[in-house]
Structures are given as C-alpha cells and as structure tokens.
Amino acid sequence: MLFRKDYDVPGPGIRPDEPEKTGPARLLQIIQLEVGSIFLLNLLFLACCIPVVTIPPALYAMNQVIRKMMLDQPVLCFYDFRTAFRTGWKRSYAAFFLTALPMAASGFGVWFYLTRAAANPVMYLPFVVCSTIFLVTLLCSGCLYGALGAGLPVRSALTLALALGLGKPLRPIVAAVLGYGLLAFGILELPISLIYVLALGFSVPCLLSNFFLRTLLRDHCPMPERPPWQEDGDGPEA
C-alpha cells in the first residue's frame, strides 16, 4: 500500500546487514522508501495551517516526522504528525517565535536600511546588525527544531542550536540554502508552482534541510528511544 510499509521485512534487494548508505544514495533511498509519506505529510501540513494560528505546531510536527525518516525509524505519517502536533504545541510556539519572527523582522530591516544606506551611510550600521541576526537565525533554525524534538529544554536547545549553527556552519549553510531556497522558489513562483506547492512544496524543503543536518543532530543531540512528543500517547491503534 502507498502509505503503509512493513518495516520488519527487508525490501527487494536490500540485505538486513547492509551498511548505511551516505550522500546522494542515502537521500534517494529515503525518498524511495518514504515517497507516499512525504506527499501525505505535505497535505497534512497545509490542512493544519488553514486556521493560521496552528502554523507553529504544524511546522513542528512536520519536522518531527521528517526527523524520524532521517533516523530510519518506522513512520506512520498521520499518527506521528497528529501526536507531535497535539503534544508539542508549547515547543512549537517557542521554536516559531525564536526563528520565524526574528527572520521576518531582520529580513525587513535588511531591506529597509539597505535602501537608505546610499543616502545616509550611518544606515549601514543597523543594516549589518539586521543582516547578522538574519544569517544567525537562518543557520540555527533547523538545529533548534531538531534539539527541541529530542526533548531538550528551550534554553538548552537554543544554546545547542547556536553552537552547531555557528560552530559547524557547513551543513547548516547547505541545509538553509536548499530548504529555504526551495520554499521561497515555490512561493514566489505562484501560481505557476501551485501543483508543486500543494504536493511537495513544504515537505521536500523540510526533508532536504533535515537530511543535511542529520549527522550533526545525531552526534550532538541524539533522539531518545521514545521522543517527548510521543510520551502522552500509547502508540497507534492496530
């Protein structure tokens, strides 16, 4: 079936003891195994964003489902998304206010001060401040969602995200360019990109961002056997 997989039986041509693939081969393997869940996840995210105020928990839940794919854990898309959405809403608003709002405000500041800097060089100072805030938030946002999903308190998660985003910037840079770049492309090209946005426009950028951050988060912020957003649930119904 499209949205259900038997994780106890190796797929065709895949040996149980086969070493984990890396790089593009690993990415293609994840997409091949999870293509149905990636499509369904995008639809769930869009549906849950309709009330607007539910965007933060929907974004958090999408990241947590994608993180399970990165860890090669069984994914029950609807159940995992619903559970993360329902139990992680406090963390989701913390993540949203620490990422989306600073990026939006500093991004506007970058444009505002840059357009006025030619006439008044003093404006370069706030431009540099806004640019720094924007870039730091951009690099650390993906790590913050991963750290919060692993159960770290907000302050500890923020500290770790800053350490990883600024101390080990290579993967966060690639994750930000691909994740936010594809997201911006889909939105800016509307209505031409409408089908892409509805089918994959949010889940695929999230997938690519998490893919390039997966080793950083695995090494410095391992996911517990039972994530905090599943603690209140008894598991999916049979």
C-alpha positions in Angstrom: 0.0 0.0 0.0 1.1 3.6 -0.6 1.1 4.9 2.9 2.0 1.8 4.9 5.2 -0.2 4.9 6.3 -3.4 6.6 9.5 -2.4 8.4 10.1 -6.0 9.7 10.7 -7.3 6.2 13.7 -6.1 4.1 12.7 -4.6 0.7 13.7 -6.2 -2.6 17.5 -6.4 -3.0 18.2 -4.9 0.5 20.1 -7.1 2.9 19.4 -6.7 6.6 23.1 -6.3 7.3 23.8 -3.9 4.5 25.8 -0.8 5.7 24.0 2.5 5.7 24.3 4.5 2.5 25.6 8.0 2.6 25.3 11.1 0.4 23.0 11.2 -2.6 22.5 7.5 -2.4 21.1 7.8 1.1 18.9 10.7 0.1 17.4 8.7 -2.9 16.9 5.7 -0.6 14.9 7.8 1.9 12.8 9.3 -0.9 12.1 5.9 -2.4 11.0 4.4 0.9 9.0 7.4 2.1 7.6 8.9 -1.1 4.0 8.3 0.0 4.6 9.7 3.5 6.3 12.8 2.0 3.3 13.5 -0.2 0.8 12.9 2.7 2.9 15.0 5.1 2.7 18.0 2.8 -1.1 17.7 2.6 -1.4 17.4 6.4 0.8 20.4 6.9 -1.3 22.5 4.5 -4.6 21.4 6.0 -3.4 22.2 9.5 -2.1 25.6 8.5 -5.6 26.8 7.4 -6.5 28.3 10.8 -3.2 30.3 10.6 -2.7 30.2 14.4 -1.9 26.5 14.0 1.1 27.1 11.7 3.7 26.7 14.5 2.5 23.3 15.7 2.1 22.1 12.1 5.6 23.2 11.3 7.0 21.5 14.4 5.1 18.3 13.6 6.3 18.2 10.0 9.9 18.5 11.2 9.5 15.7 13.8 8.0 13.3 11.2 10.9 14.1 8.8 13.4 13.6 11.6 12.1 10.0 12.1 12.7 9.4 8.4 16.3 10.6 8.8 16.8 8.1 11.6 15.4 5.2 9.6 12.5 4.8 12.1 9.1 3.5 11.1 6.8 6.3 10.1 3.1 6.3 10.5 2.6 9.7 8.9 -0.9 10.6 10.1 -0.4 9.2 13.6 3.1 10.7 14.1 2.0 14.1 12.7 -1.1 14.2 14.9 0.8 13.2 18.0 3.6 15.7 17.5 1.1 18.4 16.7 -1.0 17.7 19.8 1.7 17.2 22.4 4.4 19.5 21.1 2.4 22.7 20.7 4.2 24.5 23.5 7.6 23.7 22.0 6.3 24.6 18.5 5.4 28.2 19.5 8.8 28.6 21.2 10.6 27.4 18.1 8.4 29.6 15.9 9.0 32.8 17.9 12.7 32.1 18.0 13.1 31.5 14.3 10.3 32.9 12.0 9.8 36.2 13.8 13.5 37.2 14.0 14.0 36.2 10.4 11.0 38.2 9.2 11.9 41.3 11.3 15.6 41.2 10.5 14.9 40.5 6.8 12.6 43.5 6.6 15.3 45.5 8.4 18.0 44.4 5.9 15.8 45.7 3.0 14.8 48.9 4.9 18.2 50.1 5.9 20.0 49.0 2.7 17.7 51.1 0.6 18.5 54.1 2.7 22.3 53.5 3.2 23.3 55.1 -0.1 21.8 58.4 1.0 22.9 58.1 4.6 26.0 55.9 5.4 25.0 55.7 9.0 22.3 53.3 8.0 24.9 50.7 7.2 25.3 50.0 11.0 21.7 48.8 11.6 21.9 47.0 8.2 24.9 45.0 9.5 23.0 44.2 12.7 19.9 43.1 10.9 22.0 41.0 8.5 23.8 39.3 11.3 20.5 38.4 13.1 19.0 37.1 9.9 22.0 34.9 9.0 22.4 33.5 12.5 18.7 32.7 12.7 18.8 31.1 9.3 21.7 28.8 10.2 20.4 27.8 13.6 16.7 27.3 12.9 16.9 23.7 11.7 19.1 22.7 14.6 16.7 24.3 17.0 13.7 22.2 15.8 15.9 19.1 16.0 17.0 19.8 19.5 13.5 20.6 20.7 12.2 17.4 19.1 14.8 15.4 21.0 13.4 16.7 24.3 15.9 19.4 25.3 14.5 22.4 27.3 14.1 25.5 25.3 17.1 27.3 26.7 19.4 24.2 26.2 18.0 23.6 22.7 18.7 27.3 21.8 22.3 27.1 23.1 22.9 23.9 21.2 21.4 25.3 18.0 23.6 28.4 18.2 26.7 26.2 18.9 26.0 23.9 15.9 24.9 26.7 13.5 27.8 28.9 14.2 30.5 26.4 15.3 29.9 23.9 12.5 28.3 26.1 9.8 28.9 24.0 6.6 26.0 21.7 6.9 23.6 24.3 8.3 24.5 26.6 5.3 23.7 23.9 2.8 20.5 23.0 4.7 19.4 26.6 4.8 20.1 27.3 1.1 18.2 24.2 -0.1 15.4 24.3 2.5 14.6 27.9 2.4 15.6 28.3 -1.2 13.2 25.7 -2.5 10.5 27.1 -0.2 11.0 30.6 -1.4 11.0 29.4 -5.0 7.7 27.6 -4.7 6.0 30.6 -3.0 7.5 33.3 -5.3 6.6 31.4 -8.5 2.9 31.0 -7.6 0.5 30.4 -9.4 2.9 28.6 -11.8 4.2 26.4 -9.0 0.8 25.7 -7.4 0.8 22.0 -8.1 4.3 21.6 -6.7 3.4 23.7 -3.6 0.3 21.6 -2.9 2.0 18.2 -3.4 5.6 18.7 -2.2 6.4 22.4 -1.7 6.8 22.2 2.1 7.7 18.6 2.9 10.5 18.4 0.4 12.4 21.5 1.6 12.0 20.3 5.1 13.3 16.8 4.1 16.4 18.3 2.4 17.1 20.6 5.3 16.9 17.8 7.8 18.9 15.5 5.6 22.0 17.7 5.7 21.6 18.3 9.4 21.0 14.7 10.3 24.6 13.8 11.2 25.1 17.0 13.3 21.9 16.2 15.3 22.7 12.5 15.5 26.1 13.2 17.0 25.3 16.1 19.3 21.6 15.7 20.0 20.5 12.0 19.6 16.8 11.3 19.6 15.6 9.4 22.6 14.1 6.0 22.1 10.7 7.5 22.8 10.5 11.1 21.7 8.9 13.6 24.1 6.1 14.3 21.7 5.1 10.6 22.0 5.1 10.4 25.8 1.4 11.1 26.2 0.3 8.5 23.6 0.1 4.8 23.8 1.0 4.2 20.2 -1.1 3.8 17.1 -4.1 1.7 17.1 -3.7 -1.7 15.4 
